[in-house]
Amino acid sequence: MTRPYIPSQAHDPWSRMWCDTTPRHLAELSPCARTRRYAWQVRELRDGAQRLYAVYDDWLAVRAALRDSARPGTKAYEEPLAESYAEAWSHLDQWAIHGQALFAVNALAQRKSHASAPALPATAPAHQGAATPSRARR
């Protein structure tokens, strides 16, 4: 069975960065049905991340309360760990379902920033021979 990695908030700046940055990008975009859907998806991701942090913190509390004989591989350790993983799966599913929204919003924001950037003046080639195809020079 593959076990999910559930980071603690202190050790996972990436989900926080994405969930904090993406709403700012959304606010800069013109409102439409697509951006409203992305806003909903980002809220789902933020909520899912917070629930994952809570599950992880609960696991740390349970693990700290285990008897000294409860080591990885023993039933006393593996059963509460499996319960923690089971609780985390639905929140991980939220990330699998809605995670692409973070990339989509970032791409839209980049496209908007490139479109609003001033155009650079066109420059002539430094050497005219380099600009002509090799067949034309024959």
Steps between C-alpha positions, in 0.01 A plus 500: 500500500641838402497743786430867440745760619318750719726793580459725798428867438845596621666272248281564196537851364390396149132440558479814710682701233268375225187549709609851599626616159225362277215710649709812436545394137126436473422847633708649217312311229172613350205322664336230293353154554844342465664719765204447735546124459873536568428707811276221630765238421771701677279528809451122490878452481567737787237327715639159402853606594382628838321171564813306402703704747241422768512126420877507519498688830249247637729216391794663677295521820388137469857387427632688803242325719591149379675259733876466457448149361292640211756523223456511122398155384310413817122484512488762778675747269360403159129506592489866610725590208261329258209693653691822448567411135137407447393838635748679271395336171194714433705817551771370270230425244402869508855585396494238224166631370556876527877541501522587130310822576813641665698453180218633282465819705876549499508460120215751457676750726826460308320545168334816633829641628671430167213659308516817710881529482629766261616361167872506432608678181590270212871489428661443163728197463864581573617343175283503186646172375377321811143611429481347150443130447794300374324412169449866413872569526594241233 
